[in-house]
Amino acid sequence: MGVACSSTTAVSGNANAAIVAKQTHARIGDADVKAANVEVAAAASEDLYNISTNLAVAGAAGVGAAIGVNVIGNETLASIGAGADIDATGDIRV
């Protein structure tokens, strides 16, 4: 939050940045799996809030600026590896 007050000229600035870098992986590797149903699932979710406020009050001129930047880099993977031996009598879901 930026605030500036003056009887003549007021200048204020504010900058916020939020950076999220996340990896979510679900994997069956080099394994023997015997089951009715096999599911490999990966899920991710984010709630991101970036709030910027600014106020400049002056008798002659007031200037205020606010910048908010969000950068989200997510990787979500579900896989069955090349060496896996899956024996399922039902569904296989990835």
DSSP file with accessible surface (Angstrom, degrees, kcal/mol):
  #  RESIDUE AA STRUCTURE BP1 BP2  ACC     N-H-->O    O-->H-N    N-H-->O    O-->H-N    TCO  KAPPA ALPHA  PHI   PSI    X-CA   Y-CA   Z-CA
    1    1 A M              0   0  162      0, 0.0     2,-0.4     0, 0.0    53,-0.2   0.000 360.0 360.0 360.0 131.5    0.0    0.0    0.0
    2    2 A G  E     +a   54   0A   8     51,-1.6    53,-2.0    10,-0.1     2,-0.4  -0.947 360.0 176.5-117.4 135.2    1.4    3.4   -0.9
    3    3 A V  E     +a   55   0A  84     -2,-0.4     2,-0.3    51,-0.2    53,-0.2  -1.000   2.7 173.9-137.4 134.5    0.2    6.7    0.6
    4    4 A A  E     +a   56   0A  20     51,-1.7    53,-2.7    -2,-0.4     2,-0.4  -0.994   2.8 179.8-141.2 134.4    1.5   10.3    0.0
    5    5 A C  E     +a   57   0A  95     -2,-0.3     2,-0.3    51,-0.2    53,-0.2  -0.995  11.4 151.5-134.0 141.6    0.1   13.6    1.2
    6    6 A S  E     -a   58   0A  48     51,-1.6    53,-0.7    -2,-0.4     4,-0.1  -0.984  48.2-125.3-161.5 157.7    1.4   17.1    0.7
    7    7 A S  S    S+     0   0  106     -2,-0.3    51,-0.1    51,-0.2     3,-0.1   0.689 109.6  17.5 -81.3 -16.3    0.1   20.7    0.5
    8    8 A T  S    S-     0   0   83      1,-0.3    53,-2.0    51,-0.2    52,-1.8   0.717 130.3  -2.0-116.0 -71.0    1.7   21.1   -2.9
    9    9 A T  E     -b   61   0B  79     51,-0.2     2,-0.4    50,-0.1    -1,-0.3  -0.993  55.1-172.2-133.3 134.7    2.7   18.0   -4.8
   10   10 A A  E     -b   62   0B   4     51,-2.3    53,-2.7    -2,-0.4     2,-0.4  -0.988   3.0-179.4-129.2 133.0    2.4   14.3   -3.8
   11   11 A V  E     +b   63   0B 104     -2,-0.4     2,-0.3    51,-0.2    53,-0.2  -1.000   8.5 170.6-130.2 130.8    3.8   11.3   -5.6
   12   12 A S  E     -b   64   0B  16     51,-2.2    53,-1.2    -2,-0.4     2,-0.3  -0.970   8.5-171.2-138.7 155.2    3.4    7.7   -4.4
   13   13 A G  E     -b   65   0B  55     -2,-0.3     2,-0.3    51,-0.2    53,-0.2  -0.978   3.6-174.5-144.8 157.1    4.1    4.3   -5.9
   14   14 A N  E     -b   66   0B  29     51,-1.1    53,-1.8    -2,-0.3     2,-0.4  -0.984   0.4-175.7-153.1 139.4    3.5    0.7   -5.0
   15   15 A A  E     -b   67   0B  72     -2,-0.3     2,-0.4    51,-0.2    53,-0.2  -0.997   1.3-176.8-141.4 134.9    4.5   -2.7   -6.6
   16   16 A N  E     -b   68   0B  51     51,-2.3    53,-1.9    -2,-0.4     2,-0.4  -0.981   2.2-173.3-127.2 144.8    3.5   -6.2   -5.7
   17   17 A A  E     -b   69   0B  80     -2,-0.4     2,-0.4    51,-0.2    53,-0.2  -1.000   5.4-171.5-138.4 138.4    4.8   -9.5   -7.2
   18   18 A A  E     -b   70   0B  20     51,-2.2    53,-2.6    -2,-0.4     2,-0.4  -0.998   7.1-173.3-129.0 125.5    3.6  -13.1   -6.6
   19   19 A I  E     -b   71   0B 132     -2,-0.4     2,-0.5    51,-0.2    53,-0.2  -0.984   3.8-177.7-124.5 126.7    5.6  -16.0   -8.0
   20   20 A V  E     +b   72   0B  37     51,-2.5    53,-2.9    -2,-0.4     2,-0.4  -0.991   6.0 171.4-123.8 123.2    4.4  -19.6   -7.8
   21   21 A A  E     +b   73   0B  90     -2,-0.5     2,-0.3    51,-0.2    53,-0.2  -0.959  18.1 159.0-131.5 112.8    6.6  -22.4   -9.2
   22   22 A K  E     -b   74   0B  72     51,-1.8    53,-1.9    -2,-0.4     2,-0.4  -0.989  27.3-158.7-141.3 144.9    5.3  -25.9   -8.4
   23   23 A Q  E     -b   75   0B 139     -2,-0.3     2,-0.4    51,-0.2    53,-0.2  -0.992   8.1-176.9-123.5 131.4    5.6  -29.5   -9.6
   24   24 A T  E     +b   76   0B  39     51,-2.9    53,-2.4    -2,-0.4     2,-0.4  -0.990  12.1 175.9-127.5 118.1    3.1  -32.2   -8.9
   25   25 A H  E     -b   77   0B 103     -2,-0.4     2,-0.4    51,-0.2    53,-0.2  -0.978  17.5-175.9-127.6 139.6    3.9  -35.7  -10.2
   26   26 A A  E     +b   78   0B  24     51,-2.1    53,-2.0    -2,-0.4     2,-0.3  -0.999  24.8 162.6-128.3 127.7    2.1  -39.1   -9.9
   27   27 A R  E     -b   79   0B 159     -2,-0.4     2,-0.6    51,-0.2    53,-0.2  -0.998  39.2-148.9-151.2 140.1    4.0  -42.0  -11.4
   28   28 A I  E     -b   80   0B  32     51,-1.8    53,-3.6    -2,-0.3    56,-0.2  -0.964  35.4-176.2-101.6 119.0    4.2  -45.8  -11.4
   29   29 A G        -     0   0   19     -2,-0.6     2,-1.8    51,-0.2    52,-0.1   0.310  52.5 -24.4 -90.9-138.7    7.8  -46.5  -12.2
   30   30 A D  S    S+     0   0  144     54,-0.1     2,-0.3    50,-0.1    54,-0.2  -0.562  98.5 124.0 -78.4  85.4    9.6  -49.8  -12.7
   31   31 A A        -     0   0   40     -2,-1.8    54,-3.1    50,-0.1     2,-0.6  -0.971  62.9-122.0-146.3 156.4    7.1  -51.9  -10.8
   32   32 A D  E     -c   85   0C 124     -2,-0.3     2,-0.5    52,-0.2    54,-0.2  -0.921  32.8-174.9-100.4 123.0    4.8  -54.9  -11.1
   33   33 A V  E     +c   86   0C  37     52,-2.9    54,-3.3    -2,-0.6     2,-0.5  -0.984  10.9 179.8-124.3 124.6    1.2  -54.0  -10.3
   34   34 A K  E     +c   87   0C 160     -2,-0.5     2,-0.3    52,-0.2    54,-0.2  -0.984  29.3 128.0-123.6 116.2   -1.7  -56.5  -10.2
   35   35 A A  E     -c   88   0C  44     52,-2.1    54,-1.3    -2,-0.5    55,-0.4  -0.977  65.1-112.8-158.5 164.8   -5.1  -55.0   -9.4
   36   36 A A  S    S+     0   0   55     -2,-0.3    54,-3.1     1,-0.3     2,-0.4   0.968 105.3  10.8 -68.0 -52.8   -8.7  -54.9  -10.6
   37   37 A N        -     0   0  105     53,-0.2     2,-0.4    52,-0.2    -1,-0.3  -0.974  68.6-160.6-128.6 142.6   -8.4  -51.1  -11.5
   38   38 A V  E     +d   92   0D  11     53,-2.8    55,-3.0    -2,-0.4     2,-0.4  -0.988  11.2 177.6-125.3 129.1   -5.3  -48.9  -11.7
   39   39 A E  E     -d   93   0D 116     -2,-0.4     2,-0.5    53,-0.2    55,-0.2  -0.997  12.2-172.3-133.7 130.4   -5.4  -45.2  -11.6
   40   40 A V        +     0   0    8     53,-2.6     2,-0.4    -2,-0.4   -14,-0.1  -0.981  22.8 168.9-118.4 114.2   -2.5  -42.7  -11.6
   41   41 A A        -     0   0   65     -2,-0.5     2,-0.4    53,-0.2   -14,-0.1  -0.987  19.5-174.5-134.2 139.3   -3.7  -39.2  -11.0
   42   42 A A        +     0   0   27     -2,-0.4     2,-0.4   -16,-0.1    36,-0.1  -0.999  12.2 175.4-129.9 133.2   -2.0  -35.9  -10.3
   43   43 A A        +     0   0   89     -2,-0.4     2,-0.3   -18,-0.1    34,-0.1  -0.995   4.8 177.3-139.4 145.4   -4.0  -32.7   -9.4
   44   44 A A        +     0   0   39     -2,-0.4     2,-0.3   -20,-0.1    32,-0.0  -0.994   0.4 177.0-144.8 147.9   -2.9  -29.2   -8.4
   45   45 A S        -     0   0   99     -2,-0.3     2,-0.4     2,-0.0    -2,-0.0  -0.991   8.0-161.5-150.0 152.1   -4.8  -26.0   -7.7
   46   46 A E        -     0   0   61     -2,-0.3     2,-0.5     2,-0.0    -2,-0.0  -0.987  12.0-157.6-134.9 144.1   -3.8  -22.5   -6.5
   47   47 A D        -     0   0  136     -2,-0.4     2,-0.5     2,-0.0    -2,-0.0  -0.991  23.9-178.1-116.6 117.3   -5.6  -19.6   -5.0
   48   48 A L        -     0   0   57     -2,-0.5     2,-0.4     2,-0.0    -2,-0.0  -0.975   9.1-177.1-124.6 126.1   -3.5  -16.4   -5.6
   49   49 A Y        +     0   0  183     -2,-0.5     2,-0.4     2,-0.0    -2,-0.0  -0.987   4.7 175.9-123.6 127.5   -4.5  -13.0   -4.4
   50   50 A N        -     0   0   42     -2,-0.4     2,-0.5    18,-0.1   -34,-0.1  -0.937   9.2-178.7-132.6 107.8   -2.4   -9.9   -5.3
   51   51 A I        -     0   0  134     -2,-0.4     2,-0.4     2,-0.0    -2,-0.0  -0.935   3.2-178.4-115.8 124.4   -3.9   -6.6   -4.0
   52   52 A S        +     0   0   37     -2,-0.5     2,-0.3    14,-0.1    14,-0.1  -0.979   2.5 178.4-121.4 133.6   -2.3   -3.3   -4.7
   53   53 A T        +     0   0   65     -2,-0.4   -51,-1.6    12,-0.1     2,-0.3  -0.947   0.4 179.0-130.3 155.2   -3.6    0.1   -3.4
   54   54 A N  E     -a    2   0A  44     -2,-0.3     2,-0.4   -53,-0.2   -51,-0.2  -0.985   6.8-176.6-155.9 143.7   -2.3    3.6   -3.8
   55   55 A L  E     +a    3   0A  90    -53,-2.0   -51,-1.7    -2,-0.3     2,-0.4  -0.986   3.0 178.7-145.7 130.1   -3.3    7.0   -2.7
   56   56 A A  E     +a    4   0A  24     -2,-0.4     2,-0.4   -53,-0.2   -51,-0.2  -0.980   8.6 179.8-132.4 120.1   -1.8   10.4   -3.4
   57   57 A V  E     +a    5   0A  76    -53,-2.7   -51,-1.6    -2,-0.4     2,-0.3  -0.981  12.1 150.9-124.3 130.6   -3.4   13.6   -2.1
   58   58 A A  E     -a    6   0A  28     -2,-0.4   -51,-0.2   -53,-0.2     4,-0.1  -0.983  50.2-120.8-153.0 161.9   -2.1   17.1   -2.6
   59   59 A G  S    S+     0   0   68    -53,-0.7   -51,-0.2    -2,-0.3   -50,-0.1   0.866 111.5  15.9 -72.7 -37.1   -3.3   20.7   -2.9
   60   60 A A  S    S-     0   0   84    -52,-1.8     2,-0.3     1,-0.3   -51,-0.2   0.861 133.9  -2.4-103.6 -52.8   -1.9   21.2   -6.4
   61   61 A A  E     -b    9   0B  45    -53,-2.0   -51,-2.3    -4,-0.1     2,-0.4  -0.991  51.9-171.8-148.3 135.3   -1.1   17.8   -7.9
   62   62 A G  E     -b   10   0B  43     -2,-0.3     2,-0.4   -53,-0.2   -51,-0.2  -0.998   7.5-177.0-128.7 129.1   -1.3   14.2   -6.7
   63   63 A V  E     +b   11   0B  84    -53,-2.7   -51,-2.2    -2,-0.4     2,-0.4  -0.994   5.3 172.4-128.8 128.6    0.1   11.3   -8.7
   64   64 A G  E     -b   12   0B  45     -2,-0.4     2,-0.3   -53,-0.2   -51,-0.2  -0.988   6.1-175.9-135.5 145.0   -0.2    7.6   -7.7
   65   65 A A  E     -b   13   0B  60    -53,-1.2   -51,-1.1    -2,-0.4     2,-0.4  -0.998   2.2-171.6-140.5 143.1    0.7    4.4   -9.5
   66   66 A A  E     -b   14   0B  52     -2,-0.3     2,-0.4   -53,-0.2   -51,-0.2  -0.997   1.1-170.2-135.9 139.7    0.3    0.8   -8.6
   67   67 A I  E     -b   15   0B 105    -53,-1.8   -51,-2.3    -2,-0.4     2,-0.4  -0.999   1.8-174.8-131.2 132.1    1.6   -2.4  -10.3
   68   68 A G  E     -b   16   0B  48     -2,-0.4     2,-0.4   -53,-0.2   -51,-0.2  -0.998   5.3-175.2-126.5 129.0    0.7   -6.0   -9.6
   69   69 A V  E     -b   17   0B  71    -53,-1.9   -51,-2.2    -2,-0.4     2,-0.4  -0.992   5.0-171.4-128.3 128.5    2.4   -8.9  -11.3
   70   70 A N  E     -b   18   0B  83     -2,-0.4     2,-0.5   -53,-0.2   -51,-0.2  -0.978   1.9-175.0-117.8 130.2    1.5  -12.6  -11.0
   71   71 A V  E     -b   19   0B  77    -53,-2.6   -51,-2.5    -2,-0.4     2,-0.5  -0.990   4.0-178.1-125.8 120.3    3.7  -15.3  -12.4
   72   72 A I  E     +b   20   0B  90     -2,-0.5     2,-0.5   -53,-0.2   -51,-0.2  -0.981   7.8 174.4-123.0 122.8    2.5  -18.9  -12.2
   73   73 A G  E     +b   21   0B  42    -53,-2.9   -51,-1.8    -2,-0.5     2,-0.4  -0.903  15.1 168.4-127.5 100.2    4.6  -21.8  -13.5
   74   74 A N  E     -b   22   0B  62     -2,-0.5     2,-0.4   -53,-0.2   -51,-0.2  -0.895  20.0-167.4-116.2 145.8    3.0  -25.2  -12.8
   75   75 A E  E     +b   23   0B  78    -53,-1.9   -51,-2.9    -2,-0.4     2,-0.5  -0.987   9.2 178.2-129.9 120.2    3.8  -28.7  -14.0
   76   76 A T  E     +b   24   0B  63     -2,-0.4     2,-0.4   -53,-0.2   -51,-0.2  -0.982  10.6 170.8-125.7 117.6    1.3  -31.5  -13.3
   77   77 A L  E     -b   25   0B  85    -53,-2.4   -51,-2.1    -2,-0.5     2,-0.4  -0.978  19.4-175.6-131.8 141.9    2.1  -34.9  -14.7
   78   78 A A  E     +b   26   0B  35     -2,-0.4     2,-0.3   -53,-0.2   -51,-0.2  -0.999  27.2 153.7-130.7 131.8    0.7  -38.4  -14.3
   79   79 A S  E     -b   27   0B  43    -53,-2.0   -51,-1.8    -2,-0.4     2,-0.5  -0.988  42.4-134.6-154.7 161.2    2.5  -41.3  -16.0
   80   80 A I  E     -b   28   0B  55     -2,-0.3   -51,-0.2   -53,-0.2   -50,-0.1  -0.995  39.5-125.2-118.1 124.2    3.3  -45.0  -16.1
   81   81 A G    >   -     0   0   10    -53,-3.6     3,-1.5    -2,-0.5   -50,-0.1  -0.171  18.4-110.5 -70.5 163.6    7.0  -45.7  -16.7
   82   82 A A  T 3  S+     0   0  112      1,-0.3    -1,-0.1   -52,-0.1   -53,-0.1   0.806 115.5  53.1 -65.2 -28.7    8.4  -47.8  -19.5
   83   83 A G  T 3  S+     0   0   43      2,-0.1    -1,-0.3   -51,-0.0     2,-0.2   0.414  83.1 115.4 -89.4   4.5    9.5  -50.5  -17.1
   84   84 A A    <   -     0   0   22     -3,-1.5     2,-0.6   -56,-0.2   -52,-0.2  -0.518  51.6-155.9 -79.2 140.6    6.1  -51.0  -15.4
   85   85 A D  E     -c   32   0C  94    -54,-3.1   -52,-2.9    -2,-0.2     2,-0.5  -0.933  16.3-171.9-115.3 105.4    4.3  -54.3  -15.7
   86   86 A I  E     -c   33   0C  38     -2,-0.6     2,-0.6   -54,-0.2   -52,-0.2  -0.872  11.8-178.3-105.2 121.7    0.6  -53.6  -15.2
   87   87 A D  E     +c   34   0C  83    -54,-3.3   -52,-2.1    -2,-0.5     2,-0.4  -0.909  17.5 165.2-119.4  98.7   -1.9  -56.5  -14.9
   88   88 A A  E     -c   35   0C  25     -2,-0.6   -52,-0.2   -54,-0.2   -51,-0.1  -0.957  32.0-164.4-120.3 133.8   -5.4  -55.0  -14.4
   89   89 A T  S    S+     0   0  124    -54,-1.3   -53,-0.2    -2,-0.4   -52,-0.2   0.623  84.7  25.3 -86.9 -12.3   -8.6  -56.9  -14.8
   90   90 A G  S    S-     0   0   37    -54,-3.1     2,-0.2   -55,-0.4   -53,-0.2   0.053 112.0 -19.7-118.9-131.7  -10.6  -53.6  -15.0
   91   91 A D        -     0   0  109     -2,-0.1   -53,-2.8     2,-0.0     2,-0.5  -0.507  39.6-156.5 -87.1 148.8   -9.7  -50.1  -16.1
   92   92 A I  E     -d   38   0D  89    -55,-0.2     2,-0.5    -2,-0.2   -53,-0.2  -0.991  21.0-177.2-119.0 115.8   -6.3  -48.4  -16.3
   93   93 A R  E      d   39   0D 148    -55,-3.0   -53,-2.6    -2,-0.5    -2,-0.0  -0.970 360.0 360.0-120.8 130.9   -6.7  -44.6  -16.0
   94   94 A V              0   0  101     -2,-0.5   -53,-0.2   -55,-0.2   -16,-0.1  -0.993 360.0 360.0-124.9 360.0   -3.9  -42.1  -16.3
